């Protein structure tokens, strides 16, 4: 029997009622991304297709546009958003796509296959199954849950689940916030903890007609204060 769902923390409840401004777009350095990833097929097209400042919704559209014909480009777009202004983002993304530089800086066919498999699993079996896959048999070297749940969000938000059924992002900041404010004991890299997290944000959002991702966004707003100005 699962543990009872605690009430949402008061700070989160304050953000449940509209209006809720979207994420503020942020700039990044496309030249640095092109420098590191320019030899990856599709990377240049993907990077050049993005505006100078990106937010969650711009990247969701980019993934939708790219995923069928340029899967590595779709992944790069997600990583640009996921790394924000952190300078090592391009290197880390190349590390993942090259399978930890197994054949130098070349795109790994095995990695592309795993990315495609992750889409199939997440869309056909659901968010928890998608997390389990990326955390175990479909794991990509150099891509931990903080970033693979960002990929998981976008590939479900652009799939048949749509935004309302998409997988919410779970990184160590969110885990710490929930543990500190809701009395939970979520653990990093644990599929049962992701399942529990999904139960929490689903239950917290239901009375307000908010999706799990809606709640996740509000938690990030508390942590990062990244609302549109």
C-alpha positions as CSV (number, residue, x, y, z in Angstrom):
1,X,0.0,0.0,0.0
2,X,1.4,3.4,-1.0
3,X,1.9,6.1,1.6
4,X,-0.7,8.8,1.8
5,X,-0.2,11.9,-0.3
6,X,0.8,14.9,1.9
7,X,-0.9,18.3,1.1
8,X,1.0,20.6,-1.2
9,X,3.4,23.0,0.5
10,X,1.8,26.4,1.1
11,X,4.4,28.1,-1.1
12,X,3.3,25.9,-4.0
13,X,-0.4,26.5,-3.3
14,X,0.1,30.2,-3.8
15,X,1.0,29.5,-7.4
16,X,-1.9,27.2,-8.2
17,X,-4.3,29.9,-9.2
18,X,-3.9,31.8,-12.4
19,X,-2.3,33.9,-13.8
20,X,1.0,32.0,-14.1
21,X,3.4,33.7,-16.5
22,X,5.5,31.4,-18.6
23,X,9.2,30.9,-18.3
24,X,11.4,33.8,-19.1
25,X,13.4,33.1,-22.3
26,X,17.2,33.1,-21.8
27,X,20.0,33.6,-24.2
28,X,22.7,31.1,-25.0
29,X,25.9,31.1,-27.1
30,X,25.1,29.3,-30.4
31,X,28.6,29.7,-31.6
32,X,29.9,27.6,-28.8
33,X,27.4,24.9,-29.5
34,X,28.3,25.0,-33.2
35,X,32.0,24.8,-32.4
36,X,31.5,21.6,-30.4
37,X,28.7,20.0,-32.3
38,X,29.0,21.3,-35.8
39,X,30.3,17.9,-37.1
40,X,27.3,16.0,-35.7
41,X,24.8,15.4,-38.6
42,X,21.8,17.8,-38.2
43,X,23.3,19.8,-35.4
44,X,24.0,22.9,-37.5
45,X,20.5,23.0,-38.9
46,X,19.0,22.4,-35.4
47,X,21.0,25.1,-33.7
48,X,20.5,27.6,-36.5
49,X,16.7,27.1,-36.4
50,X,16.5,28.3,-32.8
51,X,16.1,32.0,-31.9
52,X,18.7,33.9,-29.8
53,X,16.7,33.3,-26.6
54,X,14.8,30.1,-25.8
55,X,12.2,28.9,-23.3
56,X,10.4,25.7,-22.6
57,X,7.7,26.3,-25.3
58,X,10.2,27.3,-28.0
59,X,12.1,24.1,-27.5
60,X,8.9,22.0,-27.4
61,X,8.1,23.3,-30.9
62,X,11.7,22.6,-32.0
63,X,11.5,19.0,-30.8
64,X,8.2,18.5,-32.6
65,X,9.7,19.9,-35.8
66,X,13.0,18.0,-35.6
67,X,12.3,14.6,-34.0
68,X,11.2,12.7,-37.2
69,X,14.0,13.7,-39.5
70,X,16.7,15.0,-37.2
71,X,16.6,13.2,-33.9
72,X,20.1,14.2,-32.8
73,X,19.1,17.8,-33.5
74,X,16.0,17.5,-31.3
75,X,18.2,16.1,-28.5
76,X,20.7,19.0,-28.9
77,X,17.8,21.5,-28.7
78,X,16.7,20.0,-25.4
79,X,20.2,20.1,-24.0
80,X,20.6,23.7,-25.0
81,X,17.5,24.5,-22.9
82,X,18.5,22.0,-20.2
83,X,22.0,23.4,-19.6
84,X,20.9,27.0,-19.8
85,X,23.8,29.4,-19.5
86,X,26.2,26.7,-18.1
87,X,29.4,26.8,-20.2
88,X,30.1,23.1,-20.3
89,X,26.7,22.2,-22.0
90,X,28.0,21.7,-25.5
91,X,30.9,19.5,-24.4
92,X,28.6,17.3,-22.2
93,X,26.1,17.0,-25.0
94,X,28.8,15.9,-27.5
95,X,30.0,13.4,-24.9
96,X,26.5,11.8,-24.8
97,X,25.9,11.8,-28.5
98,X,29.4,10.3,-29.2
99,X,28.9,7.6,-26.5
100,X,31.6,9.1,-24.4
101,X,33.8,9.8,-27.5
102,X,34.0,6.1,-28.3
103,X,34.9,6.9,-31.9
104,X,36.1,10.4,-31.3
105,X,33.6,13.2,-31.9
106,X,31.4,11.2,-34.2
107,X,27.7,10.6,-33.6
108,X,27.1,7.1,-32.2
109,X,24.5,5.0,-34.1
110,X,23.9,3.2,-30.8
111,X,23.1,6.5,-29.1
112,X,20.6,7.4,-31.8
113,X,19.0,4.0,-31.5
114,X,18.6,4.4,-27.7
115,X,17.1,7.9,-28.2
116,X,14.6,6.4,-30.6
117,X,13.9,3.5,-28.2
118,X,13.3,6.0,-25.4
119,X,10.6,7.7,-27.4
120,X,8.8,4.4,-28.1
121,X,8.9,3.3,-24.5
122,X,7.8,6.6,-23.0
123,X,5.0,7.2,-25.5
124,X,3.7,3.6,-25.5
125,X,4.3,2.6,-21.8
126,X,4.2,5.9,-19.9
127,X,6.4,8.2,-18.0
128,X,7.5,5.8,-15.2
129,X,8.5,3.2,-17.8
130,X,10.3,5.9,-19.8
131,X,12.3,6.9,-16.7
132,X,13.1,3.2,-15.9
133,X,14.2,2.6,-19.5
134,X,16.6,5.6,-19.5
135,X,17.8,4.8,-16.0
136,X,18.6,1.1,-16.9
137,X,18.6,-0.8,-20.2
138,X,18.4,2.4,-22.3
139,X,20.8,4.4,-20.3
140,X,23.1,6.8,-22.2
141,X,26.5,7.3,-20.8
142,X,26.9,10.8,-19.3
143,X,23.2,11.4,-19.2
144,X,21.8,11.3,-15.6
145,X,18.2,11.8,-14.5
146,X,18.5,15.5,-14.2
147,X,18.9,15.7,-17.9
148,X,17.2,12.6,-19.2
149,X,13.9,13.6,-17.5
150,X,14.2,16.9,-19.6
151,X,14.4,14.7,-22.7
152,X,11.6,12.5,-21.3
153,X,9.4,15.6,-20.8
154,X,9.8,16.8,-24.4
155,X,9.3,13.5,-26.1
156,X,6.1,12.9,-24.2
157,X,4.9,16.5,-24.6
158,X,5.2,16.2,-28.4
159,X,3.7,12.7,-28.4
160,X,0.1,11.4,-28.2
161,X,0.1,12.2,-24.4
162,X,0.4,15.9,-25.2
163,X,1.4,18.5,-22.7
164,X,-1.2,17.5,-20.1
165,X,0.1,13.9,-20.1
166,X,3.7,14.7,-20.4
167,X,6.4,13.4,-18.0
168,X,7.4,16.1,-15.4
169,X,11.1,16.9,-15.0
170,X,12.8,15.7,-11.8
171,X,16.3,16.9,-11.0
172,X,18.2,17.0,-7.7
173,X,16.9,20.6,-7.0
174,X,13.3,19.4,-7.2
175,X,14.0,16.3,-5.1
176,X,15.6,18.5,-2.4
177,X,12.7,20.9,-2.5
178,X,10.0,18.2,-2.2
179,X,11.9,16.4,0.6
180,X,12.4,19.6,2.5
181,X,8.9,21.0,2.1
182,X,6.6,17.9,1.8
183,X,8.3,15.5,4.2
184,X,9.1,13.0,1.4
185,X,12.2,10.8,1.0
186,X,12.7,10.9,-2.8
187,X,16.0,9.6,-4.0
188,X,18.1,10.5,-7.1
189,X,18.4,7.8,-9.8
190,X,15.6,5.7,-8.4
191,X,12.6,4.7,-10.5
192,X,10.2,4.2,-7.5
193,X,11.1,7.8,-6.4
194,X,10.1,9.0,-9.9
195,X,6.8,7.1,-9.6
196,X,6.2,8.6,-6.2
197,X,7.0,12.1,-7.5
198,X,4.5,11.6,-10.4
199,X,1.8,10.6,-7.8
200,X,2.5,13.7,-5.8
201,X,2.4,16.2,-8.6
202,X,-0.7,14.5,-10.1
203,X,-2.6,14.6,-6.8
204,X,-1.5,18.2,-6.0
205,X,-2.6,19.5,-9.4
206,X,-5.9,17.6,-9.7
207,X,-8.1,20.0,-7.5
208,X,-6.9,22.9,-9.6
209,X,-7.2,21.2,-13.0
210,X,-3.4,21.4,-13.4
211,X,-1.3,18.7,-15.0
212,X,1.8,17.1,-13.4
213,X,4.0,19.3,-15.6
214,X,2.0,22.4,-14.5
215,X,3.0,21.5,-10.9
216,X,6.6,20.8,-11.9
217,X,6.8,24.2,-13.6
218,X,5.6,25.9,-10.4
219,X,8.1,24.1,-8.3
220,X,10.9,25.3,-10.6
221,X,9.4,28.8,-10.4
222,X,9.8,28.7,-6.6
223,X,13.4,27.4,-6.9
224,X,14.6,29.6,-9.8
225,X,12.2,32.5,-10.0
226,X,12.4,32.4,-13.8
227,X,9.0,33.9,-14.7
228,X,8.5,36.2,-17.6
229,X,9.0,39.8,-16.8
